[in-house]
Amino acid sequence: MKVPRHVAAIQDGNRRYAERRGELPYKGHQKGVETTRAFLRWCSDAGVEEVTIYALSTENLYRDGEELAALFSLLEEEFRRAALDEEVHQRGMRIQCIGARDLLPESLLDAIRLAEGETAGNGERLLNVAVGYGGRLDLLQAAESLASDLDGDLTAAEAERELESRLGSGGLPVSDVDLLIRTGGEKRISNFLPWQAAGSRCAAYFSEKMWPEFTREEFEEALRVYSREAVGPDGRRALATEAPAPLIELPYRLGHGTPRQLVHEEVLGVGRSPQGRVGKAPLPRHHHGVDLTSTGLED
């Protein structure tokens, strides 16, 4: 069975899990952390090299103040634990946080820096923790950064490489996603890695179970979905430049076309010359009636 190199997870359903048991949301998040720890072991055991988890979205920052404070505290505790966890280091896991760090409290940022620093020497596996992350905001910030730095002409391929180097709300590299897993019964990606999940041939596995109920058996079924759907007859993933039809549907579109085409030709405000080169132009603030400065809070 083919193993995906990069697995991304939307861990949905923690609050509903708690509500069904008459418990406070915090209890569901605590149980979800236990499942996340197990999930990372399953990925490591299967040979997955990179994992991205959606720990806290920009939308989550608008939750009730008491619940948000509890989430921040739980995340801080988990980052500090992971920084010194023997198993994390034995498995060669390097931790990096992606997202808008300026939206996070200083105590949580200290814990993030500790985890990143303590695991920086590990290189076997990469764990991306999305905190204060919104995919649409990430794309817009990267596009603005690229547009402000453009000097002369770039080919479309060069522009794509430059943009990718600026994603992660800080230029932290996140590779194309091979397998996206979402629990909680929803069948959408909710502003999560729209560039990395839609630009490659990405298989999707949607589970009706809440995240705390997700099991190793379902994880293995997700791997079978990937092996069956995302790998071609030659055993290789389709390259992003081949523009394969995605296996998942984006929850929103900035007009028409894939996110990569849009960033190349519209978000950067550029078109292609007869020679296929891309030149600098002002970054538009609106496109087809959509505010491009929005973080996608409609999700």
C-alpha positions in Angstrom: 0.0 0.0 0.0 1.3 3.4 -1.0 1.9 5.8 2.0 1.2 9.5 1.7 4.2 11.7 2.3 2.1 14.6 3.8 -1.2 14.1 5.8 -3.3 17.0 6.9 -6.1 16.8 9.5 -9.1 18.9 10.4 -9.9 17.7 13.9 -13.5 18.7 14.0 -16.1 17.7 16.6 -14.4 18.2 20.0 -17.2 20.5 21.2 -20.0 18.4 19.9 -18.4 15.3 21.6 -18.4 17.1 24.9 -22.0 18.4 24.5 -23.3 15.0 23.8 -21.9 13.9 27.2 -23.2 17.0 29.0 -19.7 18.3 29.5 -18.0 21.7 29.0 -16.3 22.2 25.6 -12.9 22.2 27.3 -13.4 18.5 28.1 -13.9 17.8 24.5 -10.8 19.6 23.5 -8.8 17.7 26.2 -10.0 14.4 24.7 -9.2 15.7 21.3 -5.6 16.3 22.4 -5.3 12.7 23.4 -6.5 11.6 19.9 -4.0 14.0 18.3 -1.2 12.4 20.2 -2.3 8.9 19.1 -2.8 10.2 15.5 0.8 11.4 15.3 2.0 8.0 16.5 -0.1 6.3 13.7 1.3 8.6 11.1 4.8 8.0 12.3 4.3 4.2 12.4 2.9 4.3 8.9 6.0 6.2 7.6 4.3 9.6 7.0 7.0 12.2 6.8 4.9 15.4 7.3 1.7 16.1 9.2 -0.3 19.3 9.5 -3.0 19.7 12.2 -5.6 22.5 12.3 -5.3 23.4 16.0 -6.8 26.8 15.9 -8.3 28.8 13.0 -8.7 32.5 12.6 -12.4 31.8 12.9 -11.9 30.1 16.2 -10.4 33.4 17.6 -14.0 34.8 17.6 -15.3 32.2 20.0 -16.5 32.9 23.6 -13.7 34.5 25.6 -13.7 31.9 28.3 -13.5 29.0 25.8 -10.8 30.7 23.9 -8.7 31.3 27.0 -9.1 27.6 27.8 -8.0 26.7 24.3 -4.9 28.9 24.5 -4.0 27.4 27.9 -4.4 23.9 26.5 -2.3 24.6 23.5 0.4 26.2 25.6 0.5 23.2 27.9 0.8 20.9 24.9 3.5 22.8 23.2 5.6 22.8 26.4 5.0 19.1 26.9 5.9 18.2 23.4 9.1 20.3 23.6 10.6 17.9 26.2 8.7 14.7 25.3 11.0 11.8 24.9 8.8 10.1 22.3 8.7 13.3 20.2 12.5 13.3 20.0 12.8 9.5 19.5 10.6 9.7 16.5 12.6 12.6 15.1 9.7 15.0 15.0 10.4 18.7 14.3 7.6 21.1 15.3 6.8 24.3 13.5 3.8 26.6 14.0 2.1 28.2 11.0 -0.4 31.0 11.3 -0.7 34.7 12.3 1.4 34.8 15.4 0.6 38.4 16.1 -2.9 37.3 17.0 -1.7 35.0 19.8 -1.0 35.7 23.5 2.6 36.0 24.5 2.6 33.1 26.9 1.4 30.8 24.0 4.1 32.3 21.7 6.7 31.5 24.4 5.6 27.9 24.4 5.6 27.7 20.6 9.1 29.1 20.5 10.2 26.5 23.1 8.8 23.6 21.1 10.3 24.8 17.9 13.7 25.4 19.5 13.9 22.1 21.3 12.9 20.1 18.2 14.8 22.1 15.7 17.6 19.5 15.5 15.1 16.7 14.6 14.8 16.0 10.9 13.1 12.7 10.3 9.5 14.0 10.5 7.8 17.4 10.3 4.8 18.5 12.4 3.1 21.7 11.3 0.7 23.0 13.9 -1.7 25.6 12.4 -2.6 28.1 15.2 -4.4 31.3 14.4 -4.3 30.1 10.8 -6.6 31.0 7.9 -5.7 29.7 4.4 -7.2 32.7 2.6 -5.3 35.2 4.8 -2.1 33.2 4.3 -2.5 33.4 0.5 -3.2 37.1 0.6 -0.3 37.9 2.8 2.1 35.8 0.7 0.8 37.5 -2.5 1.2 40.9 -1.0 4.7 40.1 0.1 5.6 38.8 -3.4 4.0 41.7 -5.2 5.9 44.2 -3.1 9.2 42.4 -3.8 8.9 41.7 -7.5 11.7 43.2 -9.4 11.5 42.6 -13.1 9.7 39.7 -14.8 9.1 36.2 -13.5 8.0 33.1 -15.3 4.8 31.5 -14.0 6.9 28.7 -12.5 9.2 31.2 -10.8 6.3 33.1 -9.4 4.8 29.9 -8.0 8.0 29.0 -6.3 8.4 32.4 -4.8 4.8 32.5 -3.5 5.1 29.0 -2.0 8.2 30.1 -0.1 6.2 32.9 1.6 3.2 30.8 2.7 2.7 29.7 6.3 2.2 33.3 7.5 5.9 33.7 7.9 7.6 31.8 5.1 7.6 28.4 6.9 7.5 25.7 4.2 4.5 23.4 4.0 4.5 20.9 1.2 1.6 19.8 -1.0 -0.9 17.7 0.8 -1.3 14.1 -0.3 -4.2 13.1 2.1 -6.6 15.3 3.9 -8.6 13.9 6.7 -11.6 15.6 8.3 -13.8 14.3 11.1 -17.1 15.6 12.5 -19.3 14.8 9.4 -18.5 18.0 7.4 -17.3 17.6 3.8 -15.4 20.9 3.2 -11.9 22.1 3.9 -12.9 25.2 5.9 -10.1 27.6 4.9 -7.4 25.0 5.6 -4.3 24.9 3.3 -6.3 25.9 0.1 -3.0 26.2 -1.9 -1.3 23.0 -0.7 -4.5 20.8 -0.7 -6.0 21.9 -4.0 -2.9 22.3 -6.1 -1.8 18.7 -5.9 -3.6 15.5 -6.4 -5.0 15.4 -2.9 -7.2 12.5 -1.7 -9.8 13.4 1.0 -11.3 11.2 3.7 -14.3 12.4 5.6 -15.4 10.7 8.8 -18.8 11.0 10.5 -17.1 10.4 13.9 -16.1 13.3 16.1 -12.3 13.8 16.4 -12.1 12.2 20.0 -13.8 9.1 18.5 -11.4 8.7 15.5 -9.6 5.4 15.6 -6.5 3.8 14.2 -8.8 1.5 12.1 -10.3 4.6 10.4 -6.9 6.1 9.9 -5.8 3.0 8.1 -9.0 3.1 5.9 -8.0 6.7 5.0 -4.6 5.4 3.9 -6.3 2.9 1.7 -8.4 5.8 0.2 -5.2 7.6 -0.6 -3.6 4.5 -2.1 -6.6 3.9 -4.3 -7.4 7.4 -5.4 -4.4 9.7 -5.2 -1.7 7.6 -6.8 -1.6 7.0 -10.5 -1.0 3.8 -12.4 2.7 4.6 -12.4 2.8 4.8 -8.6 3.6 8.6 -8.8 1.6 11.6 -7.6 0.5 14.0 -10.3 2.7 17.1 -10.4 1.0 20.5 -9.6 2.1 21.8 -12.9 0.0 19.3 -14.7 -3.1 20.9 -13.1 -5.0 17.6 -12.4 -8.6 17.8 -11.4 -8.7 18.0 -7.6 -10.4 15.2 -5.7 -11.9 17.6 -3.2 -14.1 20.6 -3.7 -13.0 24.0 -2.4 -15.6 25.7 -0.1 -15.1 29.0 -2.0 -13.7 30.3 -5.2 -12.2 33.7 -6.0 -13.9 33.8 -9.3 -13.0 30.8 -11.4 -10.0 28.5 -11.7 -7.7 26.9 -9.2 -6.1 28.9 -6.3 -2.7 28.7 -8.1 -4.1 30.0 -11.4 -5.9 32.8 -9.5 -2.8 33.9 -7.6 -0.7 33.9 -10.8 -3.1 35.7 -13.0 -5.5 37.6 -10.7 -4.5 38.0 -7.1 -1.1 39.3 -8.1 -2.9 41.4 -10.7 -0.9 40.0 -13.5 -1.4 38.4 -16.9 0.8 36.3 -19.1 2.7 37.9 -22.0 3.2 36.0 -25.2 6.5 34.8 -23.8 4.7 33.3 -20.7 6.3 35.8 -18.3 4.6 37.5 -15.4 5.1 41.1 -14.5 4.4 43.3 -11.5 1.1 45.1 -11.1 -0.8 46.6 -8.2 -2.5 44.1 -5.8 -6.3 44.5 -6.1 -8.3 44.8 -2.9 -11.5 43.3 -4.3 -12.1 40.6 -6.9 -15.5 39.6 -8.3 -17.2 41.3 -5.3 -15.0 39.4 -2.8 -12.9 41.4 -0.3 -9.5 40.0 -0.7 -8.4 41.3 2.7 -11.0 39.0 4.4 -9.8 36.1 6.4 -12.7 34.0 5.2 -14.7 34.3 8.5 -17.9 33.2 6.6 -16.8 29.6 7.5 
